């Protein structure tokens, strides 16, 4: 027999109903919030519309008043309104533009100072002075006689083989090796030290020692060139180029060692290129090779011309060749990279303590430039300025015409380039002035 039992809700059903009721309550609450937001938004939109209508009405009233007072049409009145608005805003716009320009200039100046300071800091190197003589210490004064040899044959052989002058004065325990070629001077100095240590000082032994020393110095120079290239991140250069770079070890320009100058300039150039977004690799090679022509003795021409020829010979990129050709402004700048190389060279060469020149050499160079200019007929006065990088000439107007003036400056510039050793180029400026003078005579 089947029994029927009454149905009752379980505890789980009661919990589900409570959650459902709670959810419905929350939903109704959120719906009320949304309705309230819609109402507020509708009121704001209505307020905006009313204001727009008020503005439009005001604009039409103004146009109507202008039309009535001046007899202009609606389009003409609108034009006048726009012009008035533009006038009102013009001063404000100009003020804002000026403020923006001043701010940009200030930021640019500060940024440029920061860039240059960072570049110079990263490129700072030790200073090495230039000397034209080297001192060799002797164990005793008797060694001087042995170096001179019978009837001076030892010292004559030494000077012929090395190409230097040996100076022996009354200073005890030393002698001086003198030469303007730093490589020859270093070979002679090291050779003398080895001969003194060896003790066998005679013409044949002198030739042997000098030959061995020359080979050793060449190895040292190659290692110096290789180290220079590696320190600035350049690898796999042709061996001949590395040998040229190694000559910088004993080469100086106005007291500044070329090896140190090139290292410093290249570091500065790379830092500037990275800051400016220029091609750092082009700047790297351009700075590294910019003065390579100074150690090329086989060709004729300025160090810029010789450097360009050498770079082309080894297949350097046109951008790198341009950096070499333009680093003294002999040609107009063709790229940002060329400008960066020029700036880096100027920073390294012009910083305090980087370069020096003996007063006598400076005076002689200035004097030679002025003498060349004064040697031409028609030149009244000549003044060399800017450390010999420019010469200003005053001519007699009755002897030199306007048509012949360009030829005169060209001839003087050509002769200076041939006869005077000046880094970079020399600017020749000729001045021809005509004056009319009269006198008043009282009766």
C-alpha positions in Angstrom: 0.0 0.0 0.0 1.5 3.4 -1.2 1.8 6.2 1.4 1.7 10.0 0.6 3.9 12.3 2.7 3.6 16.1 3.0 6.4 18.2 1.2 8.6 20.6 3.2 11.4 23.1 2.3 14.9 22.0 3.1 17.5 24.4 4.8 19.4 24.6 1.5 16.2 25.9 -0.3 15.8 28.6 2.4 19.4 29.8 1.9 19.0 30.1 -1.9 15.8 32.1 -1.6 17.5 34.6 0.8 20.4 35.1 -1.6 18.0 35.6 -4.5 16.0 38.2 -2.5 19.2 40.0 -1.5 20.3 40.2 -5.1 17.0 41.5 -6.2 17.1 44.2 -3.5 20.6 45.2 -4.6 19.6 45.3 -8.2 16.6 47.5 -7.4 18.9 49.8 -5.5 21.3 50.2 -8.3 18.5 50.8 -10.8 17.3 53.6 -8.6 20.8 55.2 -8.5 21.0 55.0 -12.3 17.6 56.6 -12.7 18.7 59.4 -10.4 21.9 59.9 -12.4 19.9 60.0 -15.6 17.6 62.7 -14.2 20.5 64.8 -13.0 22.2 64.4 -16.4 19.0 65.4 -18.2 18.8 68.5 -16.1 22.4 69.5 -16.8 21.8 68.9 -20.6 18.8 71.1 -20.4 20.8 73.8 -18.6 23.5 73.6 -21.3 20.9 73.9 -24.1 19.4 76.9 -22.4 22.8 78.6 -22.1 23.6 77.9 -25.7 20.3 79.4 -26.7 21.1 82.4 -24.6 24.5 82.8 -26.2 23.1 82.4 -29.7 20.5 85.0 -28.9 23.1 87.4 -27.5 25.2 86.9 -30.7 22.3 87.6 -32.9 21.4 90.7 -30.9 25.0 92.0 -31.2 25.0 91.3 -34.9 21.6 93.1 -35.2 22.9 96.1 -33.3 26.1 96.3 -35.4 24.0 96.1 -38.6 21.7 98.8 -37.4 24.5 101.1 -36.2 26.8 100.6 -39.2 24.6 99.4 -41.9 26.6 96.2 -42.4 25.2 92.9 -43.5 25.1 89.9 -41.3 28.2 88.3 -42.9 30.1 91.6 -42.5 29.1 91.9 -38.9 30.3 88.3 -38.3 33.6 89.2 -39.8 34.0 92.2 -37.6 33.2 90.1 -34.5 35.8 87.6 -35.5 38.4 90.3 -36.1 37.6 91.7 -32.6 38.0 88.3 -31.0 41.3 87.7 -32.9 42.6 91.2 -31.7 41.7 90.4 -28.1 43.4 87.0 -28.3 46.4 88.2 -30.4 48.3 89.7 -27.5 47.5 86.7 -25.3 48.7 84.3 -28.0 51.9 86.4 -28.6 52.6 86.4 -24.9 52.2 82.6 -24.7 54.3 82.1 -27.7 57.0 84.3 -26.3 56.9 82.6 -23.0 57.2 79.2 -24.8 60.2 80.4 -26.8 62.0 81.7 -23.7 61.4 78.5 -22.0 62.6 76.5 -24.9 65.7 78.6 -25.2 66.4 78.3 -21.5 65.9 74.5 -21.7 68.1 74.3 -24.8 70.9 76.3 -23.2 70.8 74.1 -20.1 70.6 70.9 -22.1 73.4 71.9 -24.4 75.6 72.8 -21.4 74.7 69.4 -19.8 75.5 67.6 -23.0 78.9 69.3 -23.4 79.8 68.8 -19.8 78.9 65.1 -19.9 80.8 64.7 -23.2 83.9 66.5 -21.9 83.8 64.5 -18.6 83.7 61.2 -20.5 86.5 62.3 -22.8 89.0 63.7 -20.3 92.5 62.3 -20.7 95.9 62.9 -19.2 97.9 65.8 -20.5 101.2 65.1 -22.2 103.6 68.0 -22.9 105.6 68.3 -26.1 109.4 68.5 -26.0 111.9 68.9 -28.7 114.8 67.5 -26.6 115.3 64.3 -24.6 117.7 63.9 -21.7 120.0 60.8 -21.4 121.6 60.2 -18.1 125.2 59.0 -18.1 127.0 56.8 -15.5 130.0 59.2 -15.5 131.6 61.9 -17.5 134.1 59.5 -19.1 131.1 58.1 -21.0 130.9 61.3 -23.0 134.3 60.7 -24.4 133.4 57.2 -25.5 130.2 58.4 -27.2 132.2 61.0 -29.1 134.8 58.5 -30.1 138.2 59.0 -31.8 138.0 62.3 -33.8 134.3 62.3 -33.2 133.5 59.3 -35.5 131.1 57.6 -33.0 128.9 60.7 -32.5 128.9 61.5 -36.2 127.8 58.0 -37.1 125.1 58.2 -34.4 123.8 61.5 -35.7 123.8 60.3 -39.4 122.0 57.1 -38.6 119.4 58.5 -36.3 118.9 62.0 -37.9 119.2 63.9 -34.5 121.6 66.3 -32.9 123.6 65.2 -29.8 124.3 68.1 -27.5 127.0 67.8 -24.9 127.5 70.7 -22.5 129.2 71.2 -19.2 126.3 69.6 -17.3 127.7 66.6 -15.5 126.2 63.1 -15.9 123.9 63.9 -18.9 123.6 64.8 -22.6 120.8 66.1 -24.7 119.2 64.5 -27.8 117.6 67.2 -30.0 115.2 66.8 -32.9 111.8 68.1 -34.0 110.9 64.6 -35.2 109.6 62.9 -32.0 110.0 59.4 -33.4 113.6 59.9 -34.4 114.3 61.5 -31.0 112.8 58.5 -29.2 114.7 56.0 -31.3 118.0 58.0 -30.6 117.3 58.2 -26.9 116.6 54.5 -26.5 119.5 53.6 -28.7 121.9 55.7 -26.6 120.7 54.1 -23.4 121.2 50.6 -24.9 124.7 51.5 -26.2 125.7 52.8 -22.7 124.4 49.6 -21.1 126.1 47.4 -23.7 129.4 49.3 -23.5 130.5 48.5 -27.1 130.3 52.0 -28.6 131.6 51.9 -32.2 130.1 52.7 -35.6 129.1 49.2 -36.5 127.5 48.5 -33.2 125.8 51.9 -33.3 124.1 50.9 -36.6 123.0 47.6 -35.2 121.6 49.0 -32.0 119.7 51.8 -33.9 118.2 49.3 -36.4 117.0 47.0 -33.5 115.6 50.0 -31.6 113.8 51.3 -34.7 112.1 47.9 -35.1 111.1 47.9 -31.4 109.7 51.4 -31.5 107.7 50.5 -34.6 106.2 47.6 -32.7 105.4 49.9 -29.8 103.7 52.4 -32.1 101.6 49.6 -33.7 100.5 48.5 -30.3 99.7 52.1 -29.3 97.6 52.5 -32.5 95.8 49.2 -31.9 95.1 50.1 -28.3 93.8 53.5 -29.4 91.4 52.0 -31.9 90.2 49.4 -29.3 89.6 51.9 -26.6 87.1 53.8 -28.8 85.4 50.6 -30.0 87.0 50.3 -33.5 88.2 46.9 -34.6 89.5 45.2 -37.7 91.1 48.3 -39.2 93.6 47.7 -42.0 97.1 47.1 -40.5 98.5 50.1 -42.4 95.9 52.4 -40.9 96.7 51.1 -37.4 100.4 51.8 -38.0 99.6 55.4 -39.0 97.5 55.8 -35.8 100.4 54.4 -33.8 102.6 57.3 -35.0 100.3 59.6 -32.9 102.2 58.2 -29.8 105.2 60.5 -30.6 103.4 63.2 -32.5 102.4 66.6 -30.9 100.3 69.6 -32.0 100.9 72.8 -30.1 102.1 70.7 -27.1 99.1 68.3 -27.2 99.9 64.7 -27.8 98.1 63.4 -30.8 97.3 60.0 -29.3 95.7 61.6 -26.2 93.9 64.3 -28.3 92.4 61.7 -30.7 91.3 59.5 -27.8 89.7 62.4 -26.0 88.1 63.9 -29.1 86.6 60.5 -30.2 85.1 59.9 -26.7 83.6 63.4 -26.8 82.3 62.9 -30.3 80.6 59.6 -29.5 79.0 61.1 -26.4 77.7 64.0 -28.4 76.4 61.8 -31.2 74.4 59.6 -28.8 72.9 62.7 -27.1 71.9 64.2 -30.5 70.7 61.0 -32.1 73.4 61.1 -34.8 75.2 58.1 -36.3 77.7 57.3 -33.6 79.7 54.8 -35.8 80.3 57.5 -38.4 81.4 60.0 -35.8 83.6 57.3 -34.1 85.6 56.7 -37.3 85.5 60.3 -38.4 87.0 61.5 -35.1 89.5 58.6 -34.9 90.9 59.4 -38.4 90.4 63.2 -38.5 94.1 64.0 -38.1 95.6 60.9 -39.7 97.0 63.2 -42.5 99.4 64.8 -39.9 101.5 61.6 -39.8 101.5 60.9 -43.6 104.8 62.1 -44.9 104.6 60.3 -48.3 102.1 62.7 -50.0 101.9 66.4 -50.6 99.2 68.8 -49.3 97.6 69.8 -46.0 96.9 67.2 -43.4 93.2 67.4 -44.3 93.8 66.7 -47.9 96.2 63.8 -47.0 93.8 62.4 -44.5 91.0 62.4 -47.1 93.2 60.7 -49.7 94.2 58.0 -47.1 90.6 57.4 -46.0 89.5 57.0 -49.7 92.4 54.6 -50.3 91.2 52.2 -47.6 87.5 52.4 -48.7 86.1 54.4 -45.9 82.4 55.4 -46.2 81.7 58.8 -47.8 80.2 60.1 -44.5 83.5 59.3 -42.7 85.6 61.0 -45.5 83.3 64.0 -45.2 84.0 64.2 -41.4 87.8 64.3 -42.2 87.4 66.8 -45.0 85.2 69.2 -43.0 86.7 69.1 -39.5 88.5 72.5 -40.1 85.7 74.0 -42.1 87.7 73.7 -45.3 84.4 72.5 -46.8 80.8 73.3 -45.9 79.3 70.8 -43.4 77.3 68.1 -45.2 75.9 66.3 -42.2 75.2 66.3 -38.4 78.1 63.8 -38.0 80.6 66.3 -39.6 79.4 69.0 -37.3 79.8 66.7 -34.2 83.4 65.9 -35.3 84.2 69.6 -35.7 82.7 70.4 -32.2 84.5 67.5 -30.5 87.8 68.6 -32.1 87.3 72.1 -31.0 86.4 71.1 -27.4 89.5 68.9 -27.1 91.9 71.4 -28.6 90.5 74.5 -26.9 90.0 73.3 -23.4 92.2 75.0 -20.8 95.6 73.3 -20.5 95.2 71.2 -23.6 97.6 73.0 -25.9 100.5 75.3 -25.6 103.0 76.9 -27.9 106.4 78.6 -27.3 106.3 82.3 -27.6 109.1 82.4 -30.1 107.3 80.1 -32.5 104.1 82.0 -32.2 105.8 85.3 -32.9 107.7 83.9 -35.9 104.6 82.5 -37.4 102.7 85.9 -37.0 105.7 87.7 -38.4 106.0 85.4 -41.4 102.4 85.9 -42.3 102.6 89.7 -42.1 105.8 89.7 -44.1 104.3 87.7 -46.9 101.3 90.1 -47.1 103.5 93.2 -47.0 105.7 91.9 -49.8 102.9 92.5 -52.4 102.8 95.8 -54.2 99.9 98.0 -53.2 99.6 96.7 -49.6 99.8 99.5 -47.1 99.4 97.6 -43.8 98.9 93.9 -42.7 97.8 92.5 -39.4 97.8 88.8 -38.5 95.0 88.1 -35.9 93.4 85.1 -34.3 96.7 83.3 -33.6 97.6 83.6 -37.3 94.4 82.1 -38.6 93.4 85.4 -40.3 95.3 88.3 -41.8 93.7 91.6 -42.5 95.2 93.8 -45.2 94.8 97.5 -46.0 95.7 98.5 -49.6 96.4 101.7 -51.3 93.2 102.5 -53.2 95.1 104.3 -56.0 97.3 101.2 -56.6 94.8 98.4 -56.1 91.4 98.5 -57.9 88.2 96.7 -56.9 88.7 94.3 -59.8 92.3 93.3 -58.8 91.5 92.9 -55.1 90.2 89.3 -55.2 93.4 88.2 -57.1 95.6 89.9 -54.5 93.9 88.0 -51.6 94.1 84.7 -53.6 97.8 85.1 -54.3 98.6 86.0 -50.6 96.6 83.0 -49.3 98.3 80.7 -51.7 101.8 81.8 -50.7 100.9 81.6 -47.0 99.7 78.0 -47.5 103.0 77.1 -49.1 105.5 78.8 -46.8 103.9 79.0 -43.3 103.0 76.0 -41.1 99.5 76.9 -39.8 96.9 74.3 -38.6 93.7 74.6 -40.7 93.2 77.5 -43.0 94.2 81.2 -43.0 91.5 83.7 -43.9 92.8 86.7 -45.9 90.7 89.8 -45.8 91.6 92.9 -47.9 90.2 96.3 -47.2 90.1 99.0 -49.9 88.8 102.4 -48.7 88.4 105.6 -50.8 88.2 108.9 -49.0 87.4 112.4 -50.3 88.9 115.2 -48.3 88.4 118.9 -48.8 89.1 122.1 -46.7 87.1 125.2 -46.1 88.9 128.5 -46.6 87.4 131.5 -44.9 87.6 134.7 -46.8 
